């Protein structure tokens, strides 16, 4: 075999090897690109699903807030007689329509999903609450001697009974206010929260299930990418081995440049861009985690109320404002734990926390400062609202004395002190605690106010 024929044979062999290896590289690169696009599409699907979930969740909260707003408008009018509250009430129902729009948006995302049954139930309860709200406002209109003809037509259609019309103005006003704290009304209000929570929980469960499937698929695609990258690296390495072994010296510098050329960096930078997106995503998760941790640091993990440290901060922030401080104890809570177990004891704490939160305004701060001890800071109030507090506590006690599922009935002992009655050198918490102590000394299950002519007074609730 001549030298020329030998050269041709090695040359053809080199071309064949190079062509085969490059064909393999092209095939692997194509599969890698396809897999990467699928991974990106899968990630987009997860991102879109998350966006849809957050939108649905916001719409569920919009429904809850709209229902709560109607209650607050009614309560504000009944206690103040400000007709602007009525106008805003009907503006929410007839113009803003946040409740109806929230439901429509959720339907658009979920279709006929079972999750909607809880949201529909919440709105049905809201409609029933509106009957009570309109009745209460109509009574208040009569009590405040307002011109009914200047108020929205829907309110004019509410008819009062002859007995209600015969009441004095003060009695009419008391009746209107008592409607908003009746057991049936507060139960409906509590059930609205329950239904909203069930709807939210089902949304979260569905989102978690979808994320689990998508994450598994994304993990599989990323694993395939890793395998393809390993095979491609090996193939490129083999190509370099063949080039180094079979190409003459003049190509060595070129091969040396290839080892350090920008193609590697470009590929690497593509991965870095991908990793940067992943890192940014991780940072977003970290910020959300920090936000959650900040919330947990300020709130009681069991009840969701403000914790003791938050209570101290709230007291410091409100030191120059007129407030009422309520110290609340669950009577014989240790017996509940001993009799029913700590699990039921926790359920009792959760129920008491929810009832107290529902019984007071959004502006009032309900805190759990220890075991079965709660504090309520009512902002911007004076000792003139003693009767209002008494009714709120009585209404809450009425709910708690009724067993619910496996949760036993409990009673509360409450001590109340007002900052506008605070004398120099006195401590507001100690005064409220003295009132609480007086209630306990007089048989518990009561509400006491400090000061009085003979110490803290105690009334049974």
C-alpha positions in Angstrom: 0.0 0.0 0.0 1.4 3.3 -1.1 1.8 6.3 1.2 -0.8 8.2 -0.9 -3.4 5.4 -0.5 -2.6 5.1 3.3 -3.2 8.9 3.7 -6.4 8.6 1.8 -7.6 5.7 4.0 -6.8 7.7 7.2 -8.4 10.8 5.7 -11.6 9.0 4.8 -11.6 7.4 8.3 -11.2 10.8 9.9 -14.0 12.3 7.8 -16.3 9.3 8.6 -15.6 9.5 12.3 -16.0 13.3 12.4 -19.3 13.1 10.4 -20.7 10.3 12.6 -19.7 12.1 15.8 -21.1 15.4 14.6 -24.3 13.7 13.5 -24.6 12.3 17.0 -23.8 15.7 18.5 -26.5 17.3 16.4 -29.1 14.6 17.4 -28.2 15.0 21.1 -28.3 18.8 20.8 -31.7 18.6 19.1 -33.1 16.4 21.9 -31.5 18.7 24.5 -33.2 21.8 22.9 -36.5 20.0 22.7 -36.2 18.9 26.4 -35.2 22.4 27.4 -38.2 23.9 25.7 -40.5 21.4 27.3 -39.0 22.3 30.7 -39.5 26.0 30.0 -43.1 25.3 28.9 -43.7 23.2 32.1 -42.3 26.0 34.2 -44.6 28.5 32.4 -47.5 26.2 33.2 -46.5 26.1 36.9 -46.2 29.9 36.9 -49.5 30.3 35.2 -51.2 27.9 37.5 -49.7 29.8 40.5 -50.9 33.1 39.0 -54.4 31.7 38.5 -54.4 30.4 42.1 -53.4 33.8 43.5 -56.1 35.5 41.4 -58.7 33.1 42.7 -57.5 33.5 46.2 -57.6 37.3 46.0 -61.2 37.0 44.5 -62.2 34.8 47.5 -60.8 37.4 49.8 -62.6 40.1 47.9 -65.9 38.3 48.5 -65.1 37.9 52.2 -64.1 41.6 52.6 -67.2 42.7 50.8 -69.5 40.7 53.2 -67.6 42.1 56.1 -67.8 45.6 54.7 -71.6 45.4 54.6 -71.7 44.4 58.2 -69.3 47.2 59.2 -71.3 49.8 57.3 -74.5 48.6 59.0 -72.9 48.7 62.5 -71.3 52.1 61.9 -74.7 53.6 60.9 -76.6 52.0 63.8 -74.1 53.4 66.3 -73.6 56.8 64.7 -76.7 57.6 62.6 -74.4 58.8 59.8 -76.4 58.4 56.6 -73.2 58.4 54.6 -72.8 54.8 55.8 -76.1 53.8 54.2 -75.1 55.4 50.9 -71.8 53.5 51.0 -73.6 50.3 52.0 -75.9 50.4 48.9 -73.0 51.7 46.7 -71.2 48.4 47.6 -74.2 46.3 46.7 -75.4 48.1 43.6 -72.3 49.8 42.1 -69.1 48.3 43.4 -70.5 44.8 43.6 -67.2 43.4 44.9 -69.0 40.3 46.3 -70.7 39.4 43.0 -67.6 40.3 40.9 -65.4 38.2 43.1 -67.7 35.2 42.6 -67.9 35.7 38.9 -64.1 35.8 38.6 -63.7 32.6 40.6 -66.3 30.9 38.4 -64.3 32.0 35.3 -61.2 30.3 36.7 -62.8 27.2 38.2 -65.9 26.6 36.1 -68.2 24.2 38.0 -65.5 23.1 40.5 -66.8 21.9 43.9 -64.8 24.6 45.5 -67.5 27.1 44.4 -70.2 25.4 46.6 -68.5 26.9 49.8 -68.3 30.3 48.2 -71.9 30.2 47.1 -72.9 29.1 50.6 -71.0 32.1 52.0 -72.9 34.5 49.7 -76.2 32.9 50.5 -75.5 33.4 54.2 -74.6 37.0 53.4 -78.0 37.5 51.7 -79.6 36.3 54.9 -77.4 38.6 57.0 -78.5 41.5 54.7 -82.1 41.0 55.7 -81.1 41.5 59.3 -78.9 44.5 58.4 -81.6 46.2 56.5 -84.0 45.7 59.3 -81.5 47.1 61.8 -80.9 50.1 59.6 -84.6 50.7 59.1 -85.1 50.7 62.9 -82.2 53.1 63.3 -83.6 55.4 60.7 -86.8 55.6 62.7 -84.9 56.1 66.0 -82.7 58.9 64.6 -85.8 60.6 63.0 -84.3 60.5 59.5 -86.3 61.3 56.4 -86.8 57.8 54.8 -87.7 59.4 51.5 -84.2 60.8 51.2 -82.7 57.3 51.6 -82.2 54.5 49.0 -85.5 52.9 47.8 -84.5 49.5 48.9 -84.5 50.7 52.5 -88.0 52.1 52.2 -89.5 48.7 51.4 -88.4 47.4 54.8 -91.5 47.4 57.0 -91.5 47.6 60.8 -94.0 45.9 62.9 -96.5 47.9 64.9 -94.8 46.9 68.1 -91.5 48.2 66.8 -93.0 51.5 65.7 -94.5 51.8 69.1 -91.1 51.6 70.8 -89.4 54.7 72.2 -86.5 56.1 70.1 -84.0 54.7 72.6 -85.6 51.3 72.6 -85.7 51.3 68.8 -82.0 52.0 68.7 -81.2 49.3 71.3 -83.3 46.8 69.3 -81.5 47.7 66.1 -78.1 47.3 67.7 -79.1 44.0 69.4 -80.1 42.6 66.0 -76.4 42.8 64.9 -75.3 40.9 68.0 -78.0 38.3 68.1 -76.9 34.6 68.3 -78.4 33.7 64.9 -76.7 36.7 63.2 -73.3 36.0 64.8 -73.6 32.3 63.9 -74.2 33.3 60.3 -71.3 35.7 60.4 -69.1 32.9 61.8 -70.3 30.4 59.2 -69.4 32.9 56.4 -65.8 32.8 57.7 -65.9 29.0 57.9 -67.2 28.7 54.3 -64.6 31.1 53.1 -61.8 29.1 54.9 -63.1 25.9 53.3 -63.1 27.4 49.9 -59.5 28.7 50.4 -58.4 25.4 51.8 -59.7 23.5 48.7 -58.0 26.0 46.4 -54.7 25.4 48.3 -55.2 21.6 48.1 -55.9 21.8 44.4 -52.9 24.0 43.8 -50.6 21.7 45.8 -51.8 18.7 43.8 -51.1 20.5 40.5 -47.7 21.7 41.7 -46.8 18.2 42.8 -47.6 16.8 39.3 -45.9 19.7 37.5 -42.8 19.5 39.8 -42.5 15.8 39.2 -42.6 16.4 35.4 -40.2 19.3 35.6 -37.8 17.2 37.7 -38.0 14.5 35.0 -37.2 16.9 32.2 -34.3 18.5 34.1 -32.9 15.0 34.8 -33.1 14.2 31.1 -31.3 17.5 30.3 -28.6 16.4 32.6 -28.2 13.0 30.9 -28.1 14.7 27.4 -25.5 17.2 28.6 -23.3 14.3 29.9 -23.6 12.4 26.6 -23.0 15.6 24.6 -19.9 16.4 26.6 -18.5 12.9 26.1 -19.2 13.1 22.4 -17.5 16.4 22.1 -14.6 15.1 24.2 -14.3 12.1 21.8 -14.3 14.5 18.8 -11.4 16.4 20.4 -9.5 13.2 21.1 -9.9 12.2 17.5 -8.8 15.6 16.2 -5.8 15.7 18.5 -4.8 12.1 17.6 -5.3 12.4 13.8 -4.9 16.0 12.8 -1.3 17.3 12.1 0.6 19.7 14.1 -0.6 22.9 12.5 -4.1 22.3 13.8 -2.9 21.9 17.4 -3.1 25.7 18.1 -6.6 25.8 16.7 -7.6 22.9 18.9 -6.0 24.7 21.8 -8.1 27.8 21.0 -11.2 25.7 20.8 -10.6 24.4 24.3 -10.8 28.1 25.5 -13.1 29.7 22.9 -16.3 31.5 23.7 -18.6 28.7 22.7 -18.0 27.0 26.0 -18.6 30.3 27.8 -21.8 30.9 25.8 -23.1 27.4 26.6 -22.0 28.0 30.2 -23.6 31.4 30.2 -26.8 29.9 29.0 -26.8 27.6 31.9 -25.9 30.5 34.2 -28.9 32.4 32.8 -31.0 29.4 33.6 -29.5 29.1 37.1 -29.9 32.9 37.6 -33.7 32.4 36.9 -33.7 29.6 39.4 -31.8 31.7 41.9 -34.2 34.6 41.4 -37.1 32.2 41.9 -35.4 31.0 45.1 -34.9 34.6 46.3 -38.6 35.3 45.7 -39.5 32.2 47.8 -37.0 33.4 50.5 -38.7 36.8 50.6 -42.1 35.2 51.0 -40.7 32.9 53.6 -39.3 35.9 55.5 -42.6 37.6 55.3 -44.3 34.5 56.6 -41.7 34.3 59.4 -42.3 37.9 60.3 -46.0 37.3 60.5 -45.5 34.2 62.7 -43.2 36.2 65.0 -46.0 38.7 65.6 -48.9 36.3 65.8 -49.9 33.3 68.0 -49.3 30.1 66.0 -52.5 28.4 67.4 -55.1 31.1 67.2 -53.7 33.6 64.6 -54.1 36.4 67.1 -51.5 38.9 68.0 -49.0 37.4 70.5 -47.6 38.9 73.7 -44.7 40.8 72.0 -47.2 42.3 69.5 -49.4 43.3 72.5 -46.5 45.1 74.1 -45.8 47.0 70.8 -49.5 47.8 70.4 -49.7 49.2 73.9 -46.6 51.3 73.3 -48.1 52.7 70.1 -51.4 53.5 71.7 -50.1 55.1 74.9 -51.2 58.6 73.8 -54.6 57.5 72.6 -57.9 56.8 74.4 -58.3 53.1 74.6 -60.2 50.4 76.5 -58.2 47.4 77.7 -60.0 44.1 78.3 -58.3 41.2 80.0 -60.1 37.9 79.3 -59.7 34.5 81.0 -61.4 31.3 80.1 -62.9 30.0 83.3 -61.6 26.6 84.6 -59.6 26.0 81.4 -57.3 23.6 83.2 -60.4 21.4 83.9 -61.1 21.4 80.2 -57.6 20.2 79.4 -57.8 17.6 82.2 -61.2 16.4 81.1 -61.1 16.5 77.3 -57.4 16.5 76.6 -55.1 19.2 75.2 -56.4 18.7 71.6 -59.9 19.8 72.6 -58.3 22.5 74.8 -56.6 23.9 71.7 -59.9 23.8 69.8 -61.5 25.7 72.7 -58.8 28.4 72.5 -59.3 28.7 68.7 -63.0 29.0 69.1 -62.7 31.7 71.8 -60.2 33.6 69.7 -62.5 33.5 66.7 -65.6 34.6 68.7 -63.7 37.4 70.3 -62.3 38.6 66.9 -65.8 38.5 65.4 -67.3 40.4 68.3 -65.1 43.5 68.0 -64.2 46.0 65.3 -61.3 45.6 62.8 -59.7 48.5 64.6 -59.7 46.7 67.9 -56.7 44.4 68.5 -57.3 41.0 70.0 -54.2 39.3 71.5 -53.4 36.1 73.2 -50.8 36.9 75.8 -50.6 33.5 77.5 -52.2 30.1 78.0 -55.9 30.9 78.3 -55.4 34.7 78.8 -56.5 37.2 76.1 -56.3 40.9 75.8 -58.4 43.2 73.7 -57.3 46.8 72.9 -60.2 48.9 71.8 -58.8 51.9 69.9 -60.1 55.5 70.2 -62.8 54.8 72.8 -63.7 56.2 76.2 -65.6 54.9 79.2 -68.8 56.1 77.6 -69.0 52.8 75.7 -69.3 50.6 78.8 -72.7 49.4 77.7 -71.4 48.5 74.2 -68.6 46.4 75.7 -71.1 44.7 78.1 -73.3 43.7 75.1 -70.3 42.5 73.1 -69.1 40.3 75.9 -72.6 39.0 76.6 -73.0 38.1 72.9 -69.7 36.3 72.8 -70.5 34.4 76.0 -73.9 33.4 74.6 -72.1 31.7 71.6 -69.5 30.0 73.8 -71.9 28.5 76.2 -73.3 26.4 73.3 -71.3 23.3 72.6 -70.0 23.0 69.0 -69.2 19.5 67.6 -66.8 18.1 70.2 -65.9 21.5 71.7 -67.4 21.9 75.2 -69.1 25.1 76.4 -67.0 27.5 78.3 -67.5 30.8 80.2 -65.3 33.9 80.3 -64.2 36.2 83.0 -63.4 39.7 81.8 -61.9 42.8 83.4 -62.1 46.2 81.7 -60.2 49.5 82.3 -60.3 52.8 80.3 -57.3 55.0 79.7 -59.4 58.1 80.0 -60.0 57.2 83.7 -56.4 56.4 84.3 -54.9 58.4 87.2 -51.3 59.4 87.5 -49.2 56.5 88.6 -51.8 53.9 87.7 -51.2 51.1 85.3 -54.0 50.3 82.8 -53.3 46.6 82.6 -53.2 46.3 86.4 -56.5 48.1 86.7 -58.1 45.7 84.1 -56.5 42.8 86.0 -58.0 44.1 89.3 -61.4 44.2 87.6 -60.8 40.6 86.4 -59.8 39.5 89.8 -63.0 40.9 91.3 -65.0 39.0 88.7 -63.2 35.8 89.7 -63.7 36.5 93.4 -67.4 36.9 92.7 -67.9 33.5 91.0 -66.4 34.1 87.5 -68.5 34.1 84.3 -68.8 37.9 84.3 -67.6 41.2 83.1 -66.1 43.8 85.5 -65.2 47.4 85.0 -62.6 49.5 86.8 -62.9 51.8 88.6 -66.1 51.9 90.7 -67.1 53.4 94.0 -66.3 50.1 95.8 -63.7 48.6 93.5 -64.2 46.7 90.3 -67.8 45.9 89.6 -68.9 42.5 88.4 -71.8 41.5 86.3 -72.8 38.1 85.2 -72.9 37.4 81.5 
